[in-house]
Amino acid sequence: MNGKLITLEGIDGSGKTTLARALCAALGLHRNDEKLTGIVFTKEPGGTALGQTLRTILQKQKGMVCDLAEFLLFAADRAQHFQQTIIPKLQAGDWVIADRLADSSLAYQGYGRGLEIEHIRATNAWAMQGVEPDLTIYVRIDVDKAFERIIQRNEALTTFEQEKRDFWLRVIAGYEAIFAERTNVLVIDGNLTTELQVACVMAFLKQQQWL
C-alpha cells in the first residue's frame, strides 16, 4: 500500500468525527507535498451504499438485532468498506482518514456487549483483508462529558446513545485495554478545542516525518 490509513476512535460524544473532518482540512494544505497526494474521509458504518443501509439498522432498530448479529453486520459493512473504498484508495497512494474501524467493534461489541474478543479480532482481520491502520488516534474523554455533548445536540438518540452508563464504562475500559497493547496509537485529550487537537496531531505527523 502506498497510502496511509489513519483511524479515529472514541466513545460517542468524544468529538472524534469533528476532529477527523478538521484533520482532513488541515492535511489538505499539504496535498501537493511529495508524501501526500490525496485525502479521503470515510466512516463506519456508512462508508458505502451498503454501509448506509446497515447504519440505519444498527443505529435505529436495535430491537430486531441480537448482539452477535450486531457485530456481524458491522463486519459485513467493514468487508464492503475495505474492498470498495479503503484498499483501492491506499493502493492509489491516498491517505484515508477513517471515523471508526475495527477497534470500535472490539470496544463496543467485545467489551461493551461481552462478545468473545478473539472471535472479533479474527473476523475483523478477515474483513479487512489483513490491512491494519498506520496510526490510530484515540480521543479520550470521560463518560459524563460525552453525555453532556450528546444531549446538547438535541437530536434523536441512536441505540448506542441510549445505553446505560455501565455499558459506556465498559467500552471506555475496552479502549484503554486495547490501546495499551499497541505502539501506533496517539491519545488526544477530548476536552481540548478542536484547533488544539489538530495541532497535536499535525505535530505528531511531522515528528514521524510523515509530512
GROMACS elastic network, one bead per residue, 0.5 to 0.9 nm:
[ bonds ]
;  ai    aj funct       b0    kb
    1     4     6  0.76337   500
    1    87     6  0.79709   500
    1    89     6  0.89948   500
    1    90     6  0.54816   500
    1    92     6  0.79554   500
    1    93     6  0.70822   500
    2    90     6  0.59303   500
    2    91     6  0.55762   500
    2    92     6  0.67141   500
    2    94     6  0.74246   500
    2    95     6  0.88594   500
    3    35     6  0.89375   500
    3    36     6  0.81360   500
    3    37     6  0.89084   500
    3    38     6  0.86874   500
    3    89     6  0.72984   500
    3    91     6  0.63969   500
    3    92     6  0.68597   500
    3    95     6  0.51221   500
    3    96     6  0.75185   500
    4    90     6  0.63618   500
    4    93     6  0.75237   500
    4    94     6  0.67686   500
    4    96     6  0.62202   500
    4    97     6  0.84978   500
    4   133     6  0.75691   500
    4   134     6  0.60485   500
    4   135     6  0.82340   500
    5    86     6  0.81792   500
    5    90     6  0.73045   500
    5    94     6  0.86390   500
    5    95     6  0.59519   500
    5    97     6  0.63203   500
    5    98     6  0.74781   500
    5   132     6  0.76499   500
    5   134     6  0.53210   500
    5   135     6  0.67309   500
    5   136     6  0.85368   500
    6    95     6  0.74683   500
    6    96     6  0.61037   500
    6    98     6  0.61882   500
    6    99     6  0.88368   500
    6   133     6  0.57879   500
    6   134     6  0.59689   500
    6   136     6  0.57034   500
    6   137     6  0.73878   500
    7    20     6  0.85352   500
    7    96     6  0.81009   500
    7    97     6  0.58603   500
    7    99     6  0.60564   500
    7   100     6  0.60922   500
    7   101     6  0.66285   500
    7   133     6  0.65427   500
    7   134     6  0.82899   500
    7   135     6  0.64455   500
    7   137     6  0.61005   500
    7   138     6  0.84112   500
    8    16     6  0.61361   500
    8    17     6  0.77739   500
    8    19     6  0.83374   500
    8    20     6  0.67772   500
    8    97     6  0.76055   500
    8    98     6  0.61908   500
    8    99     6  0.51462   500
    8   100     6  0.55722   500
    8   101     6  0.78974   500
    8   135     6  0.86919   500
    8   136     6  0.57730   500
    8   138     6  0.59226   500
    8   139     6  0.73378   500
    9    14     6  0.87141   500
    9    16     6  0.65314   500
    9    17     6  0.88985   500
    9    98     6  0.89134   500
    9    99     6  0.68684   500
    9   100     6  0.53821   500
    9   101     6  0.77002   500
    9   103     6  0.72481   500
    9   104     6  0.68035   500
    9   136     6  0.71405   500
    9   137     6  0.61917   500
    9   139     6  0.62213   500
    9   140     6  0.86773   500
    9   175     6  0.84775   500
   10    13     6  0.81493   500
   10    14     6  0.58392   500
   10    15     6  0.80179   500
   10    16     6  0.64395   500
   10   100     6  0.80649   500
   10   104     6  0.78106   500
   10   137     6  0.85865   500
   10   138     6  0.57409   500
   10   139     6  0.51687   500
   10   140     6  0.63534   500
   10   141     6  0.78677   500
   10   172     6  0.79635   500
   10   175     6  0.76395   500
   10   190     6  0.89925   500
   11    14     6  0.55681   500
   11    15     6  0.86140   500
   11    16     6  0.83639   500
   11   104     6  0.85296   500
   11   108     6  0.88286   500
   11   139     6  0.80944   500
   11   140     6  0.80854   500
   11   141     6  0.78718   500
   11   143     6  0.81708   500
   11   146     6  0.76215   500
   11   168     6  0.76294   500
   11   171     6  0.74116   500
   11   172     6  0.70760   500
   11   175     6  0.88566   500
   12    15     6  0.77019   500
   12    16     6  0.83125   500
   12   146     6  0.67110   500
   12   147     6  0.82349   500
   12   150     6  0.76493   500
   12   160     6  0.81489   500
   12   161     6  0.70967   500
   13    16     6  0.78337   500
   13    17     6  0.89965   500
   13   141     6  0.85066   500
   13   143     6  0.85301   500
   13   145     6  0.78126   500
   13   147     6  0.65762   500
   13   148     6  0.80571   500
   13   149     6  0.57285   500
   13   150     6  0.55514   500
   13   161     6  0.89737   500
   14    17     6  0.82773   500
   14   139     6  0.61957   500
   14   140     6  0.68797   500
   14   141     6  0.58622   500
   14   142     6  0.83512   500
   14   143     6  0.87165   500
   14   145     6  0.81327   500
   14   146     6  0.56287   500
   14   149     6  0.81884   500
   14   190     6  0.58614   500
   14   191     6  0.84278   500
   15    18     6  0.53915   500
   15    19     6  0.62466   500
   15    20     6  0.86696   500
   15   139     6  0.72608   500
   15   141     6  0.89323   500
   15   146     6  0.84081   500
   15   149     6  0.87688   500
   15   190     6  0.65913   500
   15   191     6  0.88493   500
   15   194     6  0.81676   500
   16    20     6  0.59632   500
   16    21     6  0.86705   500
   16    99     6  0.71359   500
   16   100     6  0.87509   500
   16   137     6  0.86221   500
   16   138     6  0.80448   500
   16   139     6  0.60866   500
   16   190     6  0.80785   500
   17    21     6  0.63354   500
   17    22     6  0.85680   500
   17    43     6  0.87855   500
   17    99     6  0.60514   500
   17   100     6  0.88070   500
   18    21     6  0.53928   500
   18    22     6  0.61758   500
   18    23     6  0.85355   500
   18   194     6  0.73771   500
   19    22     6  0.50185   500
   19    23     6  0.58859   500
   19    24     6  0.85287   500
   19   139     6  0.88465   500
   19   194     6  0.60464   500
   19   195     6  0.85695   500
   19   197     6  0.71781   500
   19   198     6  0.68603   500
   20    23     6  0.51125   500
   20    24     6  0.63050   500
   20    25     6  0.88232   500
   20    41     6  0.76690   500
   20    97     6  0.67491   500
   20    98     6  0.74675   500
   20    99     6  0.64896   500
   20   198     6  0.88554   500
   21    24     6  0.51177   500
   21    25     6  0.64635   500
   21    26     6  0.88158   500
   21    41     6  0.72154   500
   21    97     6  0.84694   500
   21    99     6  0.88883   500
   22    25     6  0.50897   500
   22    26     6  0.62825   500
   22    27     6  0.86412   500
   22   194     6  0.74843   500
   22   195     6  0.80978   500
   22   198     6  0.69470   500
   23    27     6  0.60411   500
   23    28     6  0.84154   500
   23    97     6  0.83187   500
   23   197     6  0.88670   500
   23   198     6  0.58720   500
   23   201     6  0.79738   500
   23   202     6  0.81424   500
   24    27     6  0.51180   500
   24    28     6  0.60836   500
   24    39     6  0.67509   500
   24    40     6  0.76731   500
   24    41     6  0.69229   500
   24    97     6  0.71525   500
   25    28     6  0.50206   500
   25    29     6  0.71726   500
   26    29     6  0.57442   500
   26    30     6  0.77153   500
   26   198     6  0.75563   500
   26   202     6  0.80540   500
   27    30     6  0.53692   500
   27    31     6  0.66278   500
   27    36     6  0.83598   500
   27    39     6  0.74891   500
   27   202     6  0.81888   500
   28    32     6  0.84711   500
   28    36     6  0.89301   500
   28    38     6  0.81078   500
   28    39     6  0.70668   500
   29    32     6  0.78838   500
   29    33     6  0.88892   500
   30    33     6  0.53893   500
   30    34     6  0.88882   500
   30    35     6  0.86416   500
   30    36     6  0.65718   500
   30    37     6  0.80270   500
   30   211     6  0.76792   500
   31    34     6  0.84505   500
   31    35     6  0.85345   500
   31    36     6  0.54352   500
   31    37     6  0.50255   500
   31    38     6  0.61080   500
   31    39     6  0.75266   500
   32    35     6  0.82424   500
   32    36     6  0.64843   500
   32    37     6  0.56505   500
   32    38     6  0.83389   500
   33    36     6  0.52643   500
   33    37     6  0.65824   500
   33   211     6  0.77406   500
   34    37     6  0.69691   500
   34   211     6  0.86945   500
   35   210     6  0.68561   500
   35   211     6  0.64053   500
   36    39     6  0.78272   500
   36    93     6  0.78641   500
   36    94     6  0.70683   500
   36    95     6  0.71184   500
   36   210     6  0.84013   500
   36   211     6  0.74628   500
   37    93     6  0.70298   500
   37    94     6  0.61600   500
   37    95     6  0.78631   500
   38    89     6  0.87161   500
   38    92     6  0.86951   500
   38    93     6  0.71879   500
   38    95     6  0.60485   500
   38    96     6  0.84601   500
   39    89     6  0.89351   500
   39    94     6  0.55793   500
   39    96     6  0.59792   500
   39    97     6  0.73215   500
   40    86     6  0.88297   500
   40    89     6  0.77566   500
   40    94     6  0.69430   500
   40    95     6  0.61809   500
   40    97     6  0.59773   500
   40    98     6  0.82097   500
   41    47     6  0.89855   500
   41    95     6  0.86816   500
   41    96     6  0.60883   500
   41    98     6  0.60084   500
   41    99     6  0.77267   500
   42    46     6  0.81393   500
   42    47     6  0.54518   500
   42    48     6  0.88032   500
   42    85     6  0.85350   500
   42    86     6  0.84672   500
   42    96     6  0.72761   500
   42    97     6  0.62903   500
   42    99     6  0.62251   500
   42   100     6  0.87365   500
   43    46     6  0.60538   500
   43    47     6  0.50266   500
   43    48     6  0.88235   500
   43    81     6  0.88645   500
   43    97     6  0.82199   500
   43    98     6  0.51608   500
   43   100     6  0.59819   500
   43   101     6  0.76122   500
   44    47     6  0.57282   500
   44    48     6  0.87969   500
   44    51     6  0.73039   500
   44    52     6  0.88975   500
   44    55     6  0.81142   500
   44    74     6  0.80441   500
   44    77     6  0.74925   500
   44    78     6  0.72989   500
   44    81     6  0.80915   500
   44    98     6  0.75741   500
   44    99     6  0.63735   500
   44   100     6  0.55044   500
   44   101     6  0.61955   500
   45    48     6  0.82234   500
   45    51     6  0.53117   500
   45    52     6  0.67122   500
   45    53     6  0.89281   500
   45    54     6  0.70092   500
   45    55     6  0.53237   500
   45    58     6  0.85184   500
   45    74     6  0.68017   500
   45    77     6  0.63517   500
   45    78     6  0.76126   500
   45    81     6  0.86988   500
   45    99     6  0.89694   500
   45   100     6  0.80078   500
   45   101     6  0.84967   500
   46    49     6  0.69537   500
   46    50     6  0.72676   500
   46    53     6  0.73921   500
   46    54     6  0.72394   500
   46    55     6  0.57457   500
   46    56     6  0.88354   500
   46    77     6  0.75791   500
   46    81     6  0.84367   500
   47    50     6  0.81547   500
   47    51     6  0.57120   500
   47    52     6  0.68867   500
   47    77     6  0.81184   500
   47    78     6  0.87299   500
   47    80     6  0.87965   500
   47    81     6  0.60934   500
   47    85     6  0.78071   500
   48    52     6  0.62074   500
   48    53     6  0.87816   500
   48    77     6  0.78739   500
   48    80     6  0.72991   500
   48    81     6  0.60901   500
   48    84     6  0.76423   500
   48    85     6  0.76610   500
   49    52     6  0.51869   500
   49    53     6  0.66408   500
   49    54     6  0.88460   500
   50    53     6  0.52887   500
   50    54     6  0.63226   500
   50    55     6  0.85952   500
   50    76     6  0.88676   500
   50    77     6  0.67548   500
   50    80     6  0.74922   500
   50    81     6  0.86596   500
   51    55     6  0.58834   500
   51    56     6  0.87035   500
   51    74     6  0.84339   500
   51    76     6  0.83343   500
   51    77     6  0.50736   500
   51    78     6  0.80804   500
   51    80     6  0.77352   500
   51    81     6  0.74972   500
   52    56     6  0.65860   500
   52    57     6  0.89842   500
   52    77     6  0.87667   500
   53    56     6  0.54598   500
   53    57     6  0.67679   500
   53    58     6  0.89167   500
   54    57     6  0.50791   500
   54    58     6  0.60359   500
   54    59     6  0.84527   500
   54    73     6  0.68630   500
   54    74     6  0.77582   500
   54    76     6  0.88201   500
   54    77     6  0.70714   500
   55    58     6  0.51129   500
   55    59     6  0.58480   500
   55    60     6  0.80200   500
   55    74     6  0.86157   500
   55    77     6  0.87190   500
   56    59     6  0.54641   500
   56    60     6  0.56067   500
   56    61     6  0.72229   500
   57    60     6  0.56109   500
   57    61     6  0.50240   500
   57    62     6  0.70942   500
   57    64     6  0.85020   500
   57    65     6  0.82104   500
   58    61     6  0.60447   500
   58    62     6  0.60926   500
   58    65     6  0.77257   500
   58    70     6  0.67730   500
   58    73     6  0.78589   500
   58    74     6  0.82079   500
   58   158     6  0.86070   500
   58   159     6  0.75083   500
   58   160     6  0.87936   500
   59    62     6  0.67334   500
   59   157     6  0.86702   500
   59   158     6  0.50041   500
   59   159     6  0.51524   500
   59   160     6  0.68559   500
   59   161     6  0.89391   500
   60    63     6  0.86966   500
   60   157     6  0.85230   500
   60   158     6  0.58189   500
   60   159     6  0.58198   500
   61    64     6  0.60411   500
   61    65     6  0.72718   500
   61   158     6  0.89134   500
   61   159     6  0.73055   500
   62    65     6  0.53345   500
   62    66     6  0.77100   500
   62    70     6  0.83152   500
   62   158     6  0.89832   500
   62   159     6  0.59776   500
   62   160     6  0.86366   500
   63    66     6  0.76846   500
   63   159     6  0.89319   500
   65    68     6  0.81309   500
   65    69     6  0.59205   500
   65    70     6  0.58843   500
   66    69     6  0.52706   500
   66    70     6  0.60217   500
   66    71     6  0.88479   500
   67    71     6  0.65164   500
   67    72     6  0.88182   500
   67   109     6  0.71713   500
   67   113     6  0.67229   500
   67   114     6  0.87893   500
   67   115     6  0.77669   500
   68    71     6  0.53038   500
   68    72     6  0.63202   500
   68    73     6  0.86914   500
   68   109     6  0.80838   500
   68   113     6  0.89488   500
   68   115     6  0.72879   500
   69    73     6  0.60597   500
   69    74     6  0.85883   500
   70    73     6  0.52702   500
   70    74     6  0.64498   500
   70    75     6  0.87416   500
   70   109     6  0.79026   500
   71    74     6  0.50565   500
   71    75     6  0.61551   500
   71    76     6  0.86439   500
   71   105     6  0.67814   500
   71   108     6  0.89604   500
   71   109     6  0.62318   500
   71   110     6  0.88798   500
   71   115     6  0.87824   500
   71   120     6  0.80281   500
   72    76     6  0.60755   500
   72    77     6  0.85456   500
   72   123     6  0.86032   500
   73    76     6  0.50041   500
   73    77     6  0.62355   500
   73    78     6  0.85309   500
   74    77     6  0.50752   500
   74    78     6  0.61129   500
   74    79     6  0.86900   500
   74   102     6  0.89632   500
   74   105     6  0.75090   500
   75    79     6  0.61342   500
   75    80     6  0.86639   500
   75   102     6  0.83986   500
   75   105     6  0.83879   500
   75   120     6  0.87988   500
   75   123     6  0.71021   500
   75   124     6  0.65175   500
   75   127     6  0.63640   500
   75   128     6  0.89697   500
   76    79     6  0.51629   500
   76    80     6  0.63633   500
   76    81     6  0.84727   500
   76   127     6  0.73351   500
   77    80     6  0.52936   500
   77    81     6  0.59543   500
   77    82     6  0.86764   500
   77   127     6  0.87522   500
   78    82     6  0.61215   500
   78    83     6  0.84960   500
   78   101     6  0.74830   500
   78   102     6  0.78524   500
   78   124     6  0.78015   500
   78   127     6  0.60420   500
   78   128     6  0.68362   500
   79    82     6  0.54072   500
   79    83     6  0.61734   500
   79    84     6  0.84719   500
   79   124     6  0.83332   500
   79   126     6  0.79184   500
   79   128     6  0.59555   500
   79   129     6  0.80280   500
   80    83     6  0.51838   500
   80    84     6  0.57776   500
   80    85     6  0.79158   500
   80   127     6  0.79953   500
   80   128     6  0.89951   500
   81    84     6  0.54135   500
   81    85     6  0.54636   500
   81    86     6  0.63321   500
   81    87     6  0.85251   500
   81   127     6  0.89314   500
   81   128     6  0.84974   500
   82    85     6  0.55383   500
   82    87     6  0.54286   500
   82    88     6  0.81082   500
   82   127     6  0.74638   500
   82   128     6  0.58228   500
   82   129     6  0.77755   500
   82   131     6  0.86572   500
   83    86     6  0.66941   500
   83    87     6  0.59846   500
   83    88     6  0.73749   500
   83   127     6  0.86521   500
   83   128     6  0.79444   500
   83   129     6  0.83539   500
   84    87     6  0.71659   500
   84    88     6  0.69202   500
   85    88     6  0.57736   500
   85    89     6  0.61989   500
   85    90     6  0.87249   500
   86    89     6  0.52792   500
   86    90     6  0.61626   500
   86    91     6  0.86082   500
   86    96     6  0.68670   500
   86    98     6  0.89246   500
   87    90     6  0.51260   500
   87    91     6  0.60790   500
   87    92     6  0.85847   500
   87   128     6  0.87278   500
   87   129     6  0.89602   500
   87   131     6  0.81160   500
   88    91     6  0.50725   500
   88    92     6  0.62092   500
   88    93     6  0.88451   500
   88    94     6  0.89296   500
   89    92     6  0.50340   500
   89    93     6  0.65136   500
   89    94     6  0.54007   500
   89    95     6  0.74905   500
   89    96     6  0.71098   500
   90    93     6  0.51290   500
   90    94     6  0.53006   500
   90    95     6  0.66268   500
   90    96     6  0.70169   500
   91    94     6  0.74521   500
   98   101     6  0.68230   500
  100   103     6  0.72867   500
  100   104     6  0.60852   500
  101   104     6  0.58912   500
  101   105     6  0.75730   500
  101   133     6  0.89706   500
  102   105     6  0.54670   500
  102   106     6  0.66987   500
  102   107     6  0.89594   500
  102   120     6  0.87197   500
  102   121     6  0.81090   500
  102   124     6  0.60562   500
  102   125     6  0.84784   500
  102   128     6  0.84626   500
  103   107     6  0.61622   500
  103   108     6  0.84423   500
  103   121     6  0.89262   500
  103   124     6  0.89551   500
  103   175     6  0.76667   500
  103   178     6  0.78024   500
  104   107     6  0.51437   500
  104   108     6  0.57625   500
  104   109     6  0.78318   500
  104   110     6  0.89294   500
  104   171     6  0.88497   500
  104   175     6  0.82297   500
  105   108     6  0.51778   500
  105   109     6  0.51423   500
  105   110     6  0.64580   500
  105   111     6  0.87699   500
  105   120     6  0.72563   500
  105   121     6  0.88290   500
  105   124     6  0.84074   500
  106   109     6  0.58438   500
  106   111     6  0.65411   500
  106   112     6  0.84143   500
  106   115     6  0.87411   500
  106   117     6  0.64885   500
  106   120     6  0.64844   500
  106   121     6  0.72774   500
  106   171     6  0.87150   500
  106   174     6  0.73735   500
  106   175     6  0.80179   500
  106   178     6  0.79861   500
  107   110     6  0.54586   500
  107   111     6  0.50591   500
  107   112     6  0.61214   500
  107   113     6  0.86354   500
  107   170     6  0.78910   500
  107   172     6  0.73436   500
  107   173     6  0.80494   500
  107   175     6  0.55819   500
  107   178     6  0.78784   500
  108   111     6  0.58723   500
  108   113     6  0.63247   500
  108   114     6  0.85445   500
  108   167     6  0.84722   500
  108   168     6  0.84624   500
  108   170     6  0.82108   500
  108   171     6  0.55062   500
  108   172     6  0.88968   500
  108   174     6  0.78971   500
  108   175     6  0.89093   500
  109   112     6  0.53790   500
  109   114     6  0.64077   500
  109   115     6  0.59276   500
  109   116     6  0.86434   500
  109   117     6  0.85191   500
  109   120     6  0.82877   500
  109   171     6  0.85443   500
  110   113     6  0.57010   500
  110   114     6  0.50078   500
  110   116     6  0.60947   500
  110   117     6  0.52791   500
  110   118     6  0.89138   500
  110   120     6  0.71221   500
  110   171     6  0.83900   500
  110   174     6  0.78635   500
  111   114     6  0.51741   500
  111   115     6  0.71350   500
  111   116     6  0.86691   500
  111   117     6  0.77015   500
  111   167     6  0.86161   500
  111   170     6  0.57809   500
  111   171     6  0.57002   500
  111   172     6  0.86543   500
  111   173     6  0.76687   500
  111   174     6  0.52967   500
  111   175     6  0.85124   500
  112   115     6  0.81572   500
  112   166     6  0.86447   500
  112   167     6  0.54501   500
  112   168     6  0.70428   500
  112   169     6  0.81485   500
  112   170     6  0.51754   500
  112   172     6  0.86300   500
  112   173     6  0.89699   500
  112   174     6  0.75546   500
  113   167     6  0.76730   500
  113   170     6  0.86089   500
  113   171     6  0.86929   500
  114   117     6  0.81158   500
  115   119     6  0.81226   500
  115   120     6  0.77618   500
  116   119     6  0.54881   500
  116   120     6  0.65044   500
  116   121     6  0.89275   500
  117   120     6  0.51439   500
  117   121     6  0.62417   500
  117   122     6  0.87395   500
  118   122     6  0.61337   500
  118   123     6  0.85367   500
  119   122     6  0.52211   500
  119   123     6  0.61410   500
  119   124     6  0.84869   500
  120   123     6  0.51900   500
  120   124     6  0.59666   500
  120   125     6  0.85602   500
  121   124     6  0.51565   500
  121   125     6  0.62134   500
  121   126     6  0.86997   500
  122   125     6  0.52088   500
  122   126     6  0.63164   500
  122   127     6  0.87199   500
  123   126     6  0.50672   500
  123   127     6  0.61154   500
  123   128     6  0.85335   500
  124   127     6  0.50760   500
  124   128     6  0.60184   500
  124   129     6  0.84539   500
  124   130     6  0.85727   500
  125   128     6  0.51442   500
  125   129     6  0.60083   500
  125   130     6  0.51750   500
  125   131     6  0.73685   500
  125   132     6  0.81810   500
  126   129     6  0.51161   500
  126   130     6  0.64578   500
  127   130     6  0.79001   500
  128   131     6  0.54896   500
  128   132     6  0.75543   500
  129   132     6  0.88546   500
  132   135     6  0.87808   500
  133   136     6  0.65133   500
  133   184     6  0.82426   500
  134   184     6  0.67953   500
  135   183     6  0.89476   500
  135   184     6  0.51381   500
  135   185     6  0.58976   500
  135   186     6  0.73966   500
  136   179     6  0.89386   500
  136   184     6  0.62900   500
  136   186     6  0.62431   500
  136   187     6  0.84358   500
  137   184     6  0.86559   500
  137   185     6  0.57878   500
  137   187     6  0.58932   500
  137   188     6  0.69374   500
  137   201     6  0.82682   500
  138   175     6  0.83063   500
  138   179     6  0.83548   500
  138   185     6  0.68737   500
  138   186     6  0.61292   500
  138   188     6  0.60223   500
  138   189     6  0.85669   500
  138   190     6  0.89040   500
  139   186     6  0.85571   500
  139   187     6  0.60630   500
  139   189     6  0.59818   500
  139   190     6  0.52464   500
  140   172     6  0.84280   500
  140   176     6  0.89874   500
  140   187     6  0.66988   500
  140   188     6  0.60804   500
  140   189     6  0.53995   500
  140   190     6  0.52356   500
  140   191     6  0.82862   500
  141   144     6  0.85447   500
  141   145     6  0.69348   500
  141   146     6  0.67960   500
  141   172     6  0.86730   500
  141   188     6  0.89105   500
  141   189     6  0.66854   500
  141   190     6  0.50244   500
  141   191     6  0.67868   500
  142   145     6  0.57010   500
  142   146     6  0.64420   500
  142   147     6  0.88745   500
  142   169     6  0.87972   500
  142   172     6  0.82405   500
  142   190     6  0.85131   500
  143   146     6  0.50466   500
  143   147     6  0.61102   500
  143   148     6  0.85808   500
  143   165     6  0.76048   500
  143   168     6  0.67963   500
  143   169     6  0.71427   500
  143   172     6  0.81870   500
  144   147     6  0.51289   500
  144   148     6  0.61837   500
  144   149     6  0.87704   500
  144   165     6  0.88991   500
  145   148     6  0.50241   500
  145   149     6  0.63778   500
  145   150     6  0.87431   500
  145   191     6  0.83936   500
  146   149     6  0.52271   500
  146   150     6  0.62772   500
  146   151     6  0.87524   500
  147   150     6  0.50487   500
  147   151     6  0.61955   500
  147   152     6  0.85876   500
  147   161     6  0.83304   500
  148   151     6  0.53169   500
  148   152     6  0.62697   500
  148   153     6  0.89606   500
  149   152     6  0.50355   500
  149   153     6  0.65279   500
  150   153     6  0.54024   500
  150   154     6  0.74558   500
  150   155     6  0.80445   500
  150   157     6  0.81260   500
  150   161     6  0.78920   500
  151   154     6  0.56640   500
  151   155     6  0.76142   500
  151   157     6  0.86227   500
  152   155     6  0.82400   500
  153   156     6  0.87954   500
  154   157     6  0.86932   500
  157   160     6  0.77902   500
  157   161     6  0.55087   500
  157   162     6  0.62072   500
  158   161     6  0.50939   500
  158   162     6  0.63981   500
  159   162     6  0.52705   500
  159   163     6  0.69056   500
  160   163     6  0.53894   500
  160   164     6  0.89930   500
  161   164     6  0.83054   500
  163   166     6  0.81845   500
  163   167     6  0.63006   500
  163   168     6  0.74028   500
  164   167     6  0.56234   500
  164   168     6  0.69733   500
  165   168     6  0.52307   500
  165   169     6  0.62930   500
  165   170     6  0.87748   500
  166   169     6  0.50859   500
  166   170     6  0.62994   500
  166   171     6  0.87165   500
  167   170     6  0.52096   500
  167   171     6  0.63410   500
  167   172     6  0.87956   500
  168   172     6  0.61479   500
  168   173     6  0.84980   500
  169   172     6  0.51438   500
  169   173     6  0.61306   500
  169   174     6  0.84813   500
  170   173     6  0.50392   500
  170   174     6  0.60361   500
  170   175     6  0.87140   500
  171   175     6  0.62958   500
  171   176     6  0.86955   500
  172   175     6  0.51598   500
  172   176     6  0.63020   500
  172   177     6  0.86742   500
  173   176     6  0.51315   500
  173   177     6  0.61895   500
  173   178     6  0.86161   500
  174   177     6  0.51296   500
  174   178     6  0.60507   500
  174   179     6  0.85560   500
  175   178     6  0.51220   500
  175   179     6  0.60912   500
  175   180     6  0.83955   500
  176   179     6  0.54376   500
  176   180     6  0.60159   500
  176   181     6  0.89923   500
  177   180     6  0.52313   500
  177   181     6  0.69718   500
  178   181     6  0.58364   500
  178   182     6  0.72668   500
  179   182     6  0.51868   500
  179   183     6  0.78317   500
  179   184     6  0.85511   500
  179   185     6  0.66025   500
  180   183     6  0.80154   500
  180   185     6  0.87673   500
  182   185     6  0.64810   500
  183   186     6  0.85344   500
  186   201     6  0.79250   500
  186   204     6  0.82932   500
  188   191     6  0.87794   500
  188   192     6  0.82432   500
  188   197     6  0.66168   500
  188   200     6  0.77465   500
  188   201     6  0.81462   500
  189   192     6  0.57924   500
  189   197     6  0.74671   500
  190   193     6  0.79073   500
  190   194     6  0.85632   500
  190   197     6  0.79777   500
  191   194     6  0.88689   500
  192   195     6  0.80491   500
  192   196     6  0.61629   500
  192   197     6  0.62506   500
  193   196     6  0.53219   500
  193   197     6  0.62736   500
  193   198     6  0.87157   500
  194   198     6  0.61401   500
  194   199     6  0.85552   500
  195   198     6  0.52337   500
  195   199     6  0.62322   500
  195   200     6  0.87506   500
  196   200     6  0.62126   500
  196   201     6  0.87083   500
  197   200     6  0.51486   500
  197   201     6  0.63593   500
  197   202     6  0.86890   500
  198   201     6  0.51191   500
  198   202     6  0.60659   500
  198   203     6  0.84765   500
  199   202     6  0.51555   500
  199   203     6  0.60369   500
  199   204     6  0.85501   500
  200   203     6  0.52069   500
  200   204     6  0.62487   500
  200   205     6  0.87694   500
  201   204     6  0.50780   500
  201   205     6  0.62469   500
  201   206     6  0.87025   500
  202   205     6  0.50718   500
  202   206     6  0.62259   500
  202   207     6  0.85352   500
  202   211     6  0.84299   500
  203   206     6  0.52101   500
  203   207     6  0.61167   500
  203   208     6  0.86737   500
  204   208     6  0.62231   500
  204   209     6  0.85815   500
  204   210     6  0.88299   500
  205   208     6  0.50903   500
  205   209     6  0.62280   500
  205   210     6  0.53063   500
  205   211     6  0.61795   500
  206   210     6  0.57160   500
  206   211     6  0.50647   500
  207   210     6  0.76501   500
  207   211     6  0.83853   500
  208   211     6  0.78830   500
